[in-house]
Amino acid sequence: MPGPIERQACPVLVTGGAGYIGSHAVLALRDAGHPVAVIDNLTTGFRFAVPDDVPFFEGDIENSELLAQIFATQGTKAVMHFAGSIVVPESVENPLKYYHNNTAKSRALIDAAVTAGVPHFIFSSTAATYGVPAVERVSEDCPQVPINPYGWSKLMTERMLADTALAETINYCALRYFNVAGADPQGRTGQSTAGATHLIKVAVEAVLGKRDSVAVFGTDYDTPDGTGVRDYIHVSDLAAAHVHALEALVTDPARSLQMNCGYGRGFSVMEVLDAVDRLVGRPIARRLEPRRAGDPACLVADNARIMHTLPWQPRYAELDTIVRHALQWEERLSRIRAEQAAAA
């Protein structure tokens, strides 16, 4: 593992900073001493997820005039880009929405950053750019052949950043996530989107009676228990990786990076649900469904590159910890919703 990078305060604009991962990145940046501002159109984000003392701009990342104003007034030196659409089945049903939100708007954001002379860009990418890999442990050198518009929309943005970094004075890091879960250990933010499809979020909603069961898609995979195996990463560890990536870009402006974000080990759907059962002391209902098209049996990150490139040390890698933090947030979210309803 590389040694610590000397920390220089770097003003960052976080796009989608009122959303799930973006709001955790805001906290991680603040905790590390980096000035932060947020832009979010609140389509899927929540104003309560952004601390009151963080400059907040309600608007869209394709609004070049607003971006120019933010960059100028905040002295922005880096963009951390989370804003976008993330539901794979929806991308198949409505591909143009994804090419607009994830690709065209990213192009406008990159253009605004280059025009303003913002020198660093951290991009929230996805393991969906790999499609269905031929290997169980996915490295950054695996072919990127997406199987849905969501993956393509993200890969196109990676390509735009790579080409722009060759032509302009800007470097970038594309972080490819696997399965993000959990919530801030201090209960400051968490996953709040209604109708979320992430397994652990769905499971803790079922614990609290917000769903009557959890669907298990496929029980006949070539895995130890027949259910799909995935690499789950705690959202706060992921946010910490973003901070380290930022600091690496600042330290070496001539270098750009592409890295997987995962723990390098996987858990099956049944193992995740067993962990939820252990935590609450009772079984949650499981509804067995057929496989979903395009779901690989196993998808686990080869995380050697990020571990050797950044001084990143995961702190919340235990599955039980991830589930506990997710449930604690879901309980807090219920209280927030009740308070909002009472105040309405």
Residue pairs with C-beta under 8 A, 6 or more apart in sequence:
1 307
1 308
1 311
1 312
1 313
2 308
2 309
2 310
2 311
3 311
4 311
5 244
5 247
5 248
5 251
5 311
6 251
7 32
7 33
7 247
8 247
8 250
8 251
9 33
9 34
9 35
10 34
10 35
10 77
10 78
10 120
10 246
10 247
10 250
11 34
11 35
11 36
11 37
11 74
11 75
11 76
11 77
11 78
12 29
12 34
12 35
12 36
12 37
12 76
12 77
12 78
12 79
12 80
12 246
13 36
13 37
13 38
13 39
13 70
13 71
13 74
13 76
13 78
13 79
13 80
13 118
14 22
14 25
14 26
14 29
14 36
14 37
14 38
14 39
14 80
14 82
15 22
15 38
15 39
15 40
15 61
15 79
15 80
15 81
15 82
15 83
15 109
16 22
16 40
16 45
16 81
16 82
16 83
16 84
16 124
17 23
17 25
17 26
17 36
17 38
17 39
17 40
17 45
17 49
17 50
17 54
17 56
17 82
18 38
18 40
18 42
18 45
18 46
18 47
18 49
18 50
18 56
19 40
19 44
19 45
19 46
19 49
19 82
19 83
19 193
20 180
20 190
20 191
20 192
20 193
20 235
21 82
21 124
21 177
21 180
21 235
21 238
21 239
22 38
22 40
22 45
22 80
22 82
22 83
22 124
23 45
23 49
23 50
23 189
24 184
24 189
24 235
24 236
24 238
24 239
25 80
25 82
25 239
25 242
25 243
26 36
26 38
26 50
26 51
26 54
27 51
27 184
27 188
27 189
27 239
28 236
28 239
28 240
28 242
28 243
29 36
29 80
29 242
29 243
29 246
30 36
30 51
30 54
32 243
34 243
34 246
35 74
35 75
36 54
36 55
37 54
37 55
37 56
37 57
37 70
37 74
37 76
38 50
38 54
38 55
38 56
38 57
39 57
39 58
39 59
39 61
39 66
39 67
39 70
39 83
40 50
40 56
40 57
40 58
40 83
41 58
41 59
41 60
41 83
42 58
44 193
46 192
47 56
47 58
48 336
49 189
49 192
50 56
51 188
55 74
57 66
57 70
59 66
60 66
60 105
61 67
61 81
61 83
61 105
61 106
61 108
61 109
62 104
62 105
62 108
62 109
64 108
64 111
64 112
64 115
67 109
67 112
67 113
67 116
68 112
68 115
68 116
70 76
71 112
71 113
71 116
71 118
72 116
76 116
76 118
77 118
77 119
77 120
77 250
78 118
78 119
78 120
78 121
78 122
78 246
78 249
78 250
79 109
79 113
79 118
79 120
79 121
79 122
80 122
80 124
80 242
80 246
81 106
81 109
81 121
81 122
81 123
81 124
82 124
83 101
83 105
83 109
84 101
84 102
84 105
84 106
84 124
84 153
84 154
85 91
85 97
85 98
85 101
85 102
85 150
86 126
86 150
87 150
87 197
88 128
88 148
88 150
88 151
90 97
90 98
91 97
91 98
91 148
91 149
91 150
91 153
92 148
92 149
95 149
98 149
98 150
98 153
99 149
99 152
99 153
99 156
101 153
102 150
102 153
102 154
102 156
102 157
103 153
103 156
103 157
103 160
106 123
106 157
106 160
107 157
107 160
110 121
110 160
110 161
110 164
113 121
113 170
114 164
114 168
114 170
117 169
118 170
119 169
119 170
119 171
119 253
120 170
120 171
120 172
120 246
120 249
120 250
120 253
121 161
121 170
121 171
121 172
121 173
121 249
122 172
122 173
122 175
122 242
122 245
122 246
122 249
123 157
123 158
123 161
123 172
123 173
123 174
123 175
124 175
124 177
125 154
125 155
125 157
125 158
125 174
125 175
125 176
125 177
125 258
126 150
126 151
126 154
126 176
126 177
127 138
127 176
127 177
127 178
127 260
127 262
127 299
127 301
128 146
128 148
128 150
128 151
128 154
129 144
129 146
129 151
129 154
129 155
129 158
129 176
130 138
130 142
130 143
130 144
130 145
130 146
130 151
130 176
131 143
131 144
131 145
131 146
131 147
131 151
132 147
132 294
132 296
133 142
133 143
133 296
133 299
134 142
135 142
136 298
136 299
136 300
137 264
137 300
137 301
137 302
138 260
138 299
138 300
138 301
138 302
139 260
139 302
139 304
139 305
140 176
140 258
140 259
140 260
140 302
140 305
144 155
144 158
146 152
146 154
146 155
147 294
148 294
158 174
158 258
161 172
161 174
161 256
162 172
162 256
164 170
164 172
165 171
165 172
165 256
169 253
171 249
171 252
171 253
171 254
171 255
171 256
172 249
172 256
172 257
173 245
173 246
173 248
173 249
173 256
173 257
173 258
173 259
174 257
174 258
174 259
175 238
175 241
175 242
175 245
175 259
175 260
175 261
176 258
176 259
176 260
176 261
177 233
177 238
177 261
177 262
178 230
178 231
178 232
178 233
178 260
178 261
178 262
178 299
178 300
178 301
179 198
179 199
179 230
179 231
179 232
179 233
180 198
180 232
180 233
180 235
180 238
181 198
181 199
181 200
181 201
181 232
181 233
181 234
181 235
181 322
181 323
181 326
182 190
182 200
182 234
182 235
182 236
182 316
182 321
182 322
182 323
182 325
182 326
183 189
183 190
183 191
183 235
183 236
183 325
183 326
183 328
183 329
184 190
184 235
184 236
184 325
184 329
185 236
185 316
185 325
187 328
187 329
187 332
189 329
190 235
190 325
190 326
190 329
190 330
190 332
190 333
191 198
191 201
191 235
191 326
191 329
192 333
196 202
196 205
199 214
199 230
199 269
199 272
200 232
200 272
200 276
200 322
200 323
200 326
201 326
201 330
202 211
202 214
202 215
203 214
203 272
203 273
203 276
203 284
203 323
204 276
204 323
204 326
204 327
204 330
205 211
205 330
206 212
206 213
206 214
206 284
206 285
207 276
207 280
207 284
207 327
207 330
208 330
208 331
208 334
210 330
212 285
213 284
213 285
213 286
213 287
214 273
214 284
214 285
214 286
214 287
215 287
215 289
216 227
216 269
216 270
216 273
216 286
216 287
216 288
216 289
217 228
217 269
217 289
217 290
217 291
217 292
217 295
218 226
218 227
218 228
218 289
218 290
218 291
218 292
218 295
219 226
219 227
219 288
220 226
220 291
221 227
221 228
221 229
221 291
221 297
221 298
222 297
223 229
223 268
223 297
223 298
224 268
225 268
225 270
225 271
226 270
227 268
227 269
227 270
228 268
228 269
228 295
228 296
228 297
228 298
228 299
229 266
229 267
229 268
229 297
229 298
229 299
229 300
230 266
230 267
230 269
230 298
230 299
230 300
231 262
231 263
231 264
231 265
231 266
231 299
231 300
231 301
232 263
232 266
232 267
232 272
232 319
232 322
233 261
233 262
233 263
233 301
233 314
234 314
234 315
234 316
234 317
234 321
234 322
234 325
236 315
236 316
236 325
237 312
237 314
237 315
237 316
237 317
238 261
240 312
240 315
241 259
241 261
241 306
241 310
241 312
244 310
244 311
244 312
245 257
245 259
245 310
248 255
248 257
248 309
248 310
249 255
249 256
249 257
257 309
259 305
259 306
259 309
259 310
260 301
260 302
260 303
260 305
260 306
261 301
261 303
261 306
262 300
262 301
262 303
263 301
263 303
263 314
263 317
264 300
264 301
264 302
264 303
264 304
265 300
266 298
266 299
266 300
267 275
267 319
271 319
272 319
272 323
273 284
273 286
275 319
275 320
275 323
276 284
276 323
276 327
277 283
277 284
278 320
279 320
279 323
279 324
279 327
280 327
306 312
316 322
316 325
